[in-house]
Amino acid sequence: MGLRRPECGEGLGEMKIYQWPRQRRSVEKFFERASESRSAVERTVEGIIESVRADGDRALVRLTEKFDGAKLRPCDFEIPAAELERAWDRLPADLRTALQTAARRIEAFHKKQRLKGWVVNDPDFGRMEMHVAAVDRAGIYAPGGRAAYPSTVLMNAIPARVAGVGEIILTTPPGPDGLPERVVLAAAHLAGVDRVFRIGGAQAIAAMAHGTKTIPRVDKIVGPGNVYVATAKKLLFGLIDIESVAGPTEVLILADDTARVDFLAADLIAQAEHDPEASAGVVLIGGTAESARALTAEIRRQLKALPRNAIASASIRDNGYVILASSADEAAEIANLRAPEHLQIMARGARSLGRKVRHAGAIFIGPYTPEPVGDYIAGPNHTLPTGGTARFFSPLSVWTFYKTWHTVESTRAGLARHAKAIETLAESEGLSGHAESVRVRFRKRGR
């Protein structure tokens, strides 16, 4: 007698199990499910933004004490460069070496992304140029709270520096002693951040967007954060630019029977330990209910030894899933539907399968490329689009910090050659003034 197929959304232990394509609609609903209403969050963030806009540094003093428990004066907001250097000097030698290795690899990869402008000399028209330049000032947000993220500082600041951003500032929440995590300050020193401010949350985003007496206004804000930080970035987009609106982190793994179950469990847990809202899922190619049970059992076993057991367990329980697919083509279809932040592939022909995926923040090929390789040391950026936005957003890069503009210089002969086309198009849009601005250049004076 064959194994019973799990019903729609039925969980084996702590993982939701789906059969593809029979339960396609259920999978789509799971992928598309709306998180809790953000209206209350938006109202709170709107109040914070307005308070900072109206009261500047005084609002930051109040909000920092309220949310971070730190009593600071405006003159305390900026952390002196000497403090950053001291934090670097006091790091354990092995951690300094690891950060230097990561920084070197991140810089080498991102230097390949540098862009230059170009010139087109058109003998029938004139000269056109495309100009590329970095923004004048960029703001980076480094979250605090459950963990310190020096890798995020490197991943955001190094591309900005490679792009040639005029000034890079960093905001990060203060700890109970009034200082952010020392390793974050050390990473800022290594990455060449110009100024660091001990301000966190939505109020930090508002301060960088509007500017205060103490904190300069920036042109672009990048970096992850909680729902309040993400909401502030979304609400302030237009006043400043952002790289994306980040949601909870996520991983999807495509695996067949060549994948070791302990690898799969460890990689799902690695993502789940970030946050209770993190999403971790696997597509088992040719998988069965029995193989799903084996994976669930291994996850339970590994979770017992995890220091962040409570966080990872909640994430697996609420957002963990297994999809049973028949073929590699079905797996690629599911991956493109999900458009995951991180996609791992542990299956035969992994590289070929990866080429079938068009929507993912980053793809990790083979059994010895777990997602943490990308988080820390590979070189490509780990600030990636989440929540299915990989369908239209890209990873953070040097290009994130560029803006472009162009110049046009037509000759008299070139304008004359194309005048009729311009006039015809302008008149078709009812813009006679546009047409006249061309005609007048070929009309004798006084007429």
PEKA-V228226 format. One record per residue. RES is the residue in one letter. SS is DSSP state (H for helix, E for strand, - for the rest). PHI is phi as a letter, one per 40 degrees, with the letter a starting at -180 (none if undefined). Layout:
BEGIN
res:ss:phi
RES:SS:PHI
RES:SS:PHI
END
This chain:
BEGIN
res:ss:phi
M:-:none
G:-:c
L:-:c
R:-:c
R:-:c
P:-:c
E:-:c
C:-:d
G:-:g
E:-:c
G:E:c
L:E:b
G:-:g
E:-:b
M:E:b
K:E:c
I:E:b
Y:E:b
Q:E:b
W:-:b
P:-:c
R:-:d
Q:-:b
R:H:d
R:H:c
S:H:c
V:H:c
E:H:d
K:H:c
F:H:c
F:H:c
E:H:c
R:-:d
A:-:c
S:-:c
E:-:d
S:-:d
R:-:c
S:H:c
A:H:c
V:H:c
E:H:c
R:H:c
T:H:c
V:H:c
E:H:d
G:H:c
I:H:c
I:H:c
E:H:c
S:H:c
V:H:c
R:H:c
A:H:c
D:H:b
G:-:f
D:H:c
R:H:c
A:H:c
L:H:c
V:H:c
R:H:c
L:H:c
T:H:c
E:H:c
K:H:c
F:H:c
D:H:b
G:-:g
A:-:b
K:-:c
L:-:b
R:-:c
P:H:d
C:H:c
D:H:c
F:-:d
E:E:c
I:E:c
P:-:d
A:H:d
A:H:c
E:H:c
L:H:c
E:H:c
R:H:c
A:H:c
W:H:c
D:H:c
R:-:c
L:-:c
P:-:d
A:H:d
D:H:c
L:H:c
R:H:c
T:H:c
A:H:c
L:H:c
Q:H:c
T:H:c
A:H:c
A:H:c
R:H:c
R:H:c
I:H:c
E:H:c
A:H:c
F:H:c
H:H:c
K:H:c
K:-:c
Q:-:c
R:-:d
L:-:b
K:-:b
G:-:c
W:E:a
V:E:b
V:E:b
N:E:b
D:E:b
P:-:c
D:-:c
F:-:b
G:E:i
R:E:b
M:E:b
E:E:b
M:E:b
H:E:b
V:E:b
A:E:a
A:E:c
V:-:c
D:-:c
R:E:a
A:E:b
G:E:b
I:E:b
Y:E:b
A:E:b
P:-:c
G:-:b
G:-:g
R:-:c
A:-:a
A:-:c
Y:-:b
P:H:c
S:H:c
T:H:c
V:H:c
L:H:c
M:H:c
N:H:c
A:H:c
I:H:c
P:H:d
A:H:c
R:H:c
V:H:c
A:H:c
G:-:g
V:-:d
G:-:c
E:E:a
I:E:b
I:E:b
L:E:b
T:E:b
T:E:a
P:-:c
P:-:c
G:-:c
P:-:d
D:-:c
G:-:g
L:-:b
P:-:c
E:-:d
R:H:c
V:H:c
V:H:c
L:H:c
A:H:c
A:H:c
A:H:c
H:H:c
L:H:c
A:H:c
G:-:g
V:-:c
D:-:c
R:E:a
V:E:b
F:E:b
R:-:c
I:-:b
G:-:b
G:H:g
A:H:c
Q:H:c
A:H:c
I:H:c
A:H:c
A:H:c
M:H:c
A:H:c
H:H:c
G:-:g
T:-:b
K:-:c
T:-:c
I:-:b
P:-:c
R:-:c
V:-:b
D:-:c
K:E:a
I:E:b
V:E:b
G:-:h
P:-:c
G:-:a
N:-:c
V:H:c
Y:H:c
V:H:c
A:H:c
T:H:c
A:H:c
K:H:c
K:H:c
L:H:c
L:H:c
F:E:d
G:-:h
L:-:c
I:E:b
D:E:c
I:E:b
E:-:c
S:-:a
V:-:b
A:-:c
G:-:b
P:-:d
T:-:c
E:E:a
V:E:b
L:E:b
I:E:b
L:E:c
A:E:a
D:-:b
D:-:c
T:-:c
A:-:c
R:-:c
V:H:c
D:H:c
F:H:c
L:H:c
A:H:c
A:H:c
D:H:c
L:H:c
I:H:c
A:H:d
Q:H:c
A:H:c
E:-:c
H:-:c
D:-:a
P:-:c
E:-:c
A:-:c
S:E:b
A:E:b
G:E:a
V:E:b
V:E:b
L:E:c
I:E:c
G:-:g
G:-:c
T:-:b
A:H:d
E:H:c
S:H:c
A:H:c
R:H:c
A:H:c
L:H:c
T:H:c
A:H:c
E:H:c
I:H:c
R:H:d
R:H:c
Q:H:c
L:H:c
K:-:d
A:-:c
L:-:c
P:-:d
R:-:c
N:H:d
A:H:c
I:H:c
A:H:c
S:H:c
A:H:c
S:H:c
I:H:c
R:H:c
D:H:c
N:H:b
G:E:c
Y:E:a
V:E:b
I:E:b
L:E:c
A:E:b
S:-:c
S:-:a
A:H:c
D:H:c
E:H:c
A:H:c
A:H:c
E:H:c
I:H:c
A:H:c
N:H:c
L:H:c
R:H:c
A:-:f
P:-:c
E:-:c
H:E:b
L:E:b
Q:E:b
I:E:b
M:E:b
A:-:a
R:-:d
G:-:f
A:H:d
R:H:c
S:H:c
L:H:c
G:H:d
R:-:c
K:-:c
V:-:c
R:-:b
H:-:b
A:-:a
G:-:c
A:E:a
I:E:b
F:E:b
I:E:b
G:-:g
P:-:c
Y:-:b
T:-:b
P:-:c
E:H:d
P:H:d
V:H:d
G:H:c
D:H:c
Y:H:b
I:-:b
A:-:c
G:-:h
P:-:d
N:-:c
H:-:b
T:-:c
L:-:b
P:-:c
T:-:b
G:-:g
G:-:g
T:H:c
A:H:c
R:H:c
F:-:a
F:-:c
S:-:b
P:-:c
L:-:c
S:-:a
V:H:d
W:H:c
T:H:d
F:H:c
Y:E:c
K:E:b
T:E:b
W:E:a
H:E:b
T:E:b
V:E:b
E:E:b
S:E:c
T:-:c
R:H:c
A:H:c
G:H:c
L:H:c
A:H:c
R:H:c
H:H:b
A:H:d
K:H:c
A:H:c
I:H:c
E:H:c
T:H:c
L:H:c
A:H:c
E:H:c
S:H:c
E:-:c
G:-:g
L:-:b
S:H:c
G:H:c
H:H:c
A:H:c
E:H:c
S:H:c
V:H:c
R:H:d
V:H:c
R:H:c
F:H:b
R:-:c
K:-:c
R:-:c
G:-:g
R:-:c
END
